[in-house]
């Protein structure tokens, strides 16, 4: 199933993120949200109830993406 892609910008806890691409896939009663950093091609995903808040899932995906990007930068 191909989900919708929508570019967006996000901010959480004062840390800014550049452009973030989102992909949404409905899997039964759940919604899978993928957040992709187009610069590094880093992708993360989170899953939540399809009837829940889309904005909460997007913010959670952005937070996870920030964590992964920071972790990967520390490894270098």
Chimera marker file (.cmm) of the C-alpha trace (Angstrom):
<marker_set name="trace">
<marker id="1" x="0.000" y="0.000" z="0.000" r="1" g="1" b="0" radius="0.5"/>
<marker id="2" x="1.446" y="3.347" z="-0.960" r="1" g="1" b="0" radius="0.5"/>
<marker id="3" x="0.764" y="6.091" z="1.540" r="1" g="1" b="0" radius="0.5"/>
<marker id="4" x="0.398" y="9.809" z="1.077" r="1" g="1" b="0" radius="0.5"/>
<marker id="5" x="3.541" y="11.894" z="1.216" r="1" g="1" b="0" radius="0.5"/>
<marker id="6" x="3.389" y="15.397" z="2.557" r="1" g="1" b="0" radius="0.5"/>
<marker id="7" x="6.318" y="17.728" z="3.164" r="1" g="1" b="0" radius="0.5"/>
<marker id="8" x="6.308" y="19.644" z="6.388" r="1" g="1" b="0" radius="0.5"/>
<marker id="9" x="8.407" y="21.326" z="9.004" r="1" g="1" b="0" radius="0.5"/>
<marker id="10" x="8.409" y="20.433" z="12.645" r="1" g="1" b="0" radius="0.5"/>
<marker id="11" x="9.718" y="21.745" z="15.902" r="1" g="1" b="0" radius="0.5"/>
<marker id="12" x="9.813" y="20.054" z="19.251" r="1" g="1" b="0" radius="0.5"/>
<marker id="13" x="11.319" y="21.168" z="22.549" r="1" g="1" b="0" radius="0.5"/>
<marker id="14" x="13.018" y="24.171" z="20.941" r="1" g="1" b="0" radius="0.5"/>
<marker id="15" x="15.028" y="22.027" z="18.525" r="1" g="1" b="0" radius="0.5"/>
<marker id="16" x="14.308" y="22.849" z="14.917" r="1" g="1" b="0" radius="0.5"/>
<marker id="17" x="14.206" y="20.319" z="12.130" r="1" g="1" b="0" radius="0.5"/>
<marker id="18" x="14.601" y="21.188" z="8.476" r="1" g="1" b="0" radius="0.5"/>
<marker id="19" x="12.298" y="19.768" z="5.870" r="1" g="1" b="0" radius="0.5"/>
<marker id="20" x="10.695" y="16.458" z="6.832" r="1" g="1" b="0" radius="0.5"/>
<marker id="21" x="8.776" y="14.200" z="4.469" r="1" g="1" b="0" radius="0.5"/>
<marker id="22" x="5.918" y="12.172" z="5.913" r="1" g="1" b="0" radius="0.5"/>
<marker id="23" x="4.365" y="8.979" z="4.617" r="1" g="1" b="0" radius="0.5"/>
<marker id="24" x="1.185" y="7.550" z="6.113" r="1" g="1" b="0" radius="0.5"/>
<marker id="25" x="0.043" y="3.933" z="5.823" r="1" g="1" b="0" radius="0.5"/>
<marker id="26" x="-3.103" y="2.549" z="7.351" r="1" g="1" b="0" radius="0.5"/>
<marker id="27" x="-2.635" y="-1.026" z="8.542" r="1" g="1" b="0" radius="0.5"/>
<marker id="28" x="-5.905" y="-2.330" z="9.916" r="1" g="1" b="0" radius="0.5"/>
<marker id="29" x="-6.824" y="-0.247" z="12.938" r="1" g="1" b="0" radius="0.5"/>
<marker id="30" x="-3.348" y="1.295" z="13.137" r="1" g="1" b="0" radius="0.5"/>
<marker id="31" x="-1.664" y="4.149" z="11.315" r="1" g="1" b="0" radius="0.5"/>
<marker id="32" x="2.032" y="3.909" z="10.504" r="1" g="1" b="0" radius="0.5"/>
<marker id="33" x="3.781" y="7.267" z="10.095" r="1" g="1" b="0" radius="0.5"/>
<marker id="34" x="7.211" y="7.413" z="8.473" r="1" g="1" b="0" radius="0.5"/>
<marker id="35" x="9.322" y="10.567" z="8.813" r="1" g="1" b="0" radius="0.5"/>
<marker id="36" x="12.162" y="11.002" z="6.332" r="1" g="1" b="0" radius="0.5"/>
<marker id="37" x="15.000" y="13.517" z="6.401" r="1" g="1" b="0" radius="0.5"/>
<marker id="38" x="15.617" y="14.241" z="2.684" r="1" g="1" b="0" radius="0.5"/>
<marker id="39" x="19.178" y="15.469" z="3.290" r="1" g="1" b="0" radius="0.5"/>
<marker id="40" x="20.489" y="12.299" z="4.960" r="1" g="1" b="0" radius="0.5"/>
<marker id="41" x="17.806" y="9.874" z="3.704" r="1" g="1" b="0" radius="0.5"/>
<marker id="42" x="17.268" y="8.796" z="7.299" r="1" g="1" b="0" radius="0.5"/>
<marker id="43" x="13.860" y="7.253" z="7.880" r="1" g="1" b="0" radius="0.5"/>
<marker id="44" x="12.037" y="6.399" z="11.098" r="1" g="1" b="0" radius="0.5"/>
<marker id="45" x="8.551" y="5.117" z="11.743" r="1" g="1" b="0" radius="0.5"/>
<marker id="46" x="6.023" y="5.160" z="14.554" r="1" g="1" b="0" radius="0.5"/>
<marker id="47" x="2.698" y="3.382" z="14.875" r="1" g="1" b="0" radius="0.5"/>
<marker id="48" x="-0.457" y="4.456" z="16.662" r="1" g="1" b="0" radius="0.5"/>
<marker id="49" x="-4.211" y="4.034" z="16.535" r="1" g="1" b="0" radius="0.5"/>
<marker id="50" x="-5.773" y="5.179" z="13.273" r="1" g="1" b="0" radius="0.5"/>
<marker id="51" x="-8.460" y="7.007" z="15.229" r="1" g="1" b="0" radius="0.5"/>
<marker id="52" x="-5.869" y="8.943" z="17.243" r="1" g="1" b="0" radius="0.5"/>
<marker id="53" x="-4.363" y="12.347" z="16.682" r="1" g="1" b="0" radius="0.5"/>
<marker id="54" x="-2.448" y="12.678" z="13.408" r="1" g="1" b="0" radius="0.5"/>
<marker id="55" x="-0.526" y="15.675" z="14.796" r="1" g="1" b="0" radius="0.5"/>
<marker id="56" x="0.593" y="13.664" z="17.836" r="1" g="1" b="0" radius="0.5"/>
<marker id="57" x="1.896" y="10.879" z="15.590" r="1" g="1" b="0" radius="0.5"/>
<marker id="58" x="3.729" y="13.415" z="13.414" r="1" g="1" b="0" radius="0.5"/>
<marker id="59" x="5.319" y="15.087" z="16.460" r="1" g="1" b="0" radius="0.5"/>
<marker id="60" x="6.347" y="11.685" z="17.823" r="1" g="1" b="0" radius="0.5"/>
<marker id="61" x="7.913" y="10.751" z="14.468" r="1" g="1" b="0" radius="0.5"/>
<marker id="62" x="9.800" y="14.066" z="14.351" r="1" g="1" b="0" radius="0.5"/>
<marker id="63" x="11.111" y="13.514" z="17.881" r="1" g="1" b="0" radius="0.5"/>
<marker id="64" x="12.290" y="10.034" z="16.957" r="1" g="1" b="0" radius="0.5"/>
<marker id="65" x="13.923" y="11.361" z="13.778" r="1" g="1" b="0" radius="0.5"/>
<marker id="66" x="15.730" y="14.048" z="15.802" r="1" g="1" b="0" radius="0.5"/>
<marker id="67" x="16.968" y="11.387" z="18.220" r="1" g="1" b="0" radius="0.5"/>
<marker id="68" x="18.275" y="9.146" z="15.423" r="1" g="1" b="0" radius="0.5"/>
<marker id="69" x="19.965" y="12.029" z="13.601" r="1" g="1" b="0" radius="0.5"/>
<marker id="70" x="21.659" y="13.211" z="16.810" r="1" g="1" b="0" radius="0.5"/>
<marker id="71" x="22.718" y="9.641" z="17.671" r="1" g="1" b="0" radius="0.5"/>
<marker id="72" x="24.159" y="9.073" z="14.202" r="1" g="1" b="0" radius="0.5"/>
<marker id="73" x="26.027" y="12.406" z="14.284" r="1" g="1" b="0" radius="0.5"/>
<marker id="74" x="27.601" y="11.437" z="17.626" r="1" g="1" b="0" radius="0.5"/>
<marker id="75" x="28.892" y="8.188" z="16.116" r="1" g="1" b="0" radius="0.5"/>
<marker id="76" x="30.956" y="10.103" z="13.551" r="1" g="1" b="0" radius="0.5"/>
<link id1="1" id2="2" r="1" g="1" b="0" radius="0.2"/>
<link id1="2" id2="3" r="1" g="1" b="0" radius="0.2"/>
<link id1="3" id2="4" r="1" g="1" b="0" radius="0.2"/>
<link id1="4" id2="5" r="1" g="1" b="0" radius="0.2"/>
<link id1="5" id2="6" r="1" g="1" b="0" radius="0.2"/>
<link id1="6" id2="7" r="1" g="1" b="0" radius="0.2"/>
<link id1="7" id2="8" r="1" g="1" b="0" radius="0.2"/>
<link id1="8" id2="9" r="1" g="1" b="0" radius="0.2"/>
<link id1="9" id2="10" r="1" g="1" b="0" radius="0.2"/>
<link id1="10" id2="11" r="1" g="1" b="0" radius="0.2"/>
<link id1="11" id2="12" r="1" g="1" b="0" radius="0.2"/>
<link id1="12" id2="13" r="1" g="1" b="0" radius="0.2"/>
<link id1="13" id2="14" r="1" g="1" b="0" radius="0.2"/>
<link id1="14" id2="15" r="1" g="1" b="0" radius="0.2"/>
<link id1="15" id2="16" r="1" g="1" b="0" radius="0.2"/>
<link id1="16" id2="17" r="1" g="1" b="0" radius="0.2"/>
<link id1="17" id2="18" r="1" g="1" b="0" radius="0.2"/>
<link id1="18" id2="19" r="1" g="1" b="0" radius="0.2"/>
<link id1="19" id2="20" r="1" g="1" b="0" radius="0.2"/>
<link id1="20" id2="21" r="1" g="1" b="0" radius="0.2"/>
<link id1="21" id2="22" r="1" g="1" b="0" radius="0.2"/>
<link id1="22" id2="23" r="1" g="1" b="0" radius="0.2"/>
<link id1="23" id2="24" r="1" g="1" b="0" radius="0.2"/>
<link id1="24" id2="25" r="1" g="1" b="0" radius="0.2"/>
<link id1="25" id2="26" r="1" g="1" b="0" radius="0.2"/>
<link id1="26" id2="27" r="1" g="1" b="0" radius="0.2"/>
<link id1="27" id2="28" r="1" g="1" b="0" radius="0.2"/>
<link id1="28" id2="29" r="1" g="1" b="0" radius="0.2"/>
<link id1="29" id2="30" r="1" g="1" b="0" radius="0.2"/>
<link id1="30" id2="31" r="1" g="1" b="0" radius="0.2"/>
<link id1="31" id2="32" r="1" g="1" b="0" radius="0.2"/>
<link id1="32" id2="33" r="1" g="1" b="0" radius="0.2"/>
<link id1="33" id2="34" r="1" g="1" b="0" radius="0.2"/>
<link id1="34" id2="35" r="1" g="1" b="0" radius="0.2"/>
<link id1="35" id2="36" r="1" g="1" b="0" radius="0.2"/>
<link id1="36" id2="37" r="1" g="1" b="0" radius="0.2"/>
<link id1="37" id2="38" r="1" g="1" b="0" radius="0.2"/>
<link id1="38" id2="39" r="1" g="1" b="0" radius="0.2"/>
<link id1="39" id2="40" r="1" g="1" b="0" radius="0.2"/>
<link id1="40" id2="41" r="1" g="1" b="0" radius="0.2"/>
<link id1="41" id2="42" r="1" g="1" b="0" radius="0.2"/>
<link id1="42" id2="43" r="1" g="1" b="0" radius="0.2"/>
<link id1="43" id2="44" r="1" g="1" b="0" radius="0.2"/>
<link id1="44" id2="45" r="1" g="1" b="0" radius="0.2"/>
<link id1="45" id2="46" r="1" g="1" b="0" radius="0.2"/>
<link id1="46" id2="47" r="1" g="1" b="0" radius="0.2"/>
<link id1="47" id2="48" r="1" g="1" b="0" radius="0.2"/>
<link id1="48" id2="49" r="1" g="1" b="0" radius="0.2"/>
<link id1="49" id2="50" r="1" g="1" b="0" radius="0.2"/>
<link id1="50" id2="51" r="1" g="1" b="0" radius="0.2"/>
<link id1="51" id2="52" r="1" g="1" b="0" radius="0.2"/>
<link id1="52" id2="53" r="1" g="1" b="0" radius="0.2"/>
<link id1="53" id2="54" r="1" g="1" b="0" radius="0.2"/>
<link id1="54" id2="55" r="1" g="1" b="0" radius="0.2"/>
<link id1="55" id2="56" r="1" g="1" b="0" radius="0.2"/>
<link id1="56" id2="57" r="1" g="1" b="0" radius="0.2"/>
<link id1="57" id2="58" r="1" g="1" b="0" radius="0.2"/>
<link id1="58" id2="59" r="1" g="1" b="0" radius="0.2"/>
<link id1="59" id2="60" r="1" g="1" b="0" radius="0.2"/>
<link id1="60" id2="61" r="1" g="1" b="0" radius="0.2"/>
<link id1="61" id2="62" r="1" g="1" b="0" radius="0.2"/>
<link id1="62" id2="63" r="1" g="1" b="0" radius="0.2"/>
<link id1="63" id2="64" r="1" g="1" b="0" radius="0.2"/>
<link id1="64" id2="65" r="1" g="1" b="0" radius="0.2"/>
<link id1="65" id2="66" r="1" g="1" b="0" radius="0.2"/>
<link id1="66" id2="67" r="1" g="1" b="0" radius="0.2"/>
<link id1="67" id2="68" r="1" g="1" b="0" radius="0.2"/>
<link id1="68" id2="69" r="1" g="1" b="0" radius="0.2"/>
<link id1="69" id2="70" r="1" g="1" b="0" radius="0.2"/>
<link id1="70" id2="71" r="1" g="1" b="0" radius="0.2"/>
<link id1="71" id2="72" r="1" g="1" b="0" radius="0.2"/>
<link id1="72" id2="73" r="1" g="1" b="0" radius="0.2"/>
<link id1="73" id2="74" r="1" g="1" b="0" radius="0.2"/>
<link id1="74" id2="75" r="1" g="1" b="0" radius="0.2"/>
<link id1="75" id2="76" r="1" g="1" b="0" radius="0.2"/>
</marker_set>
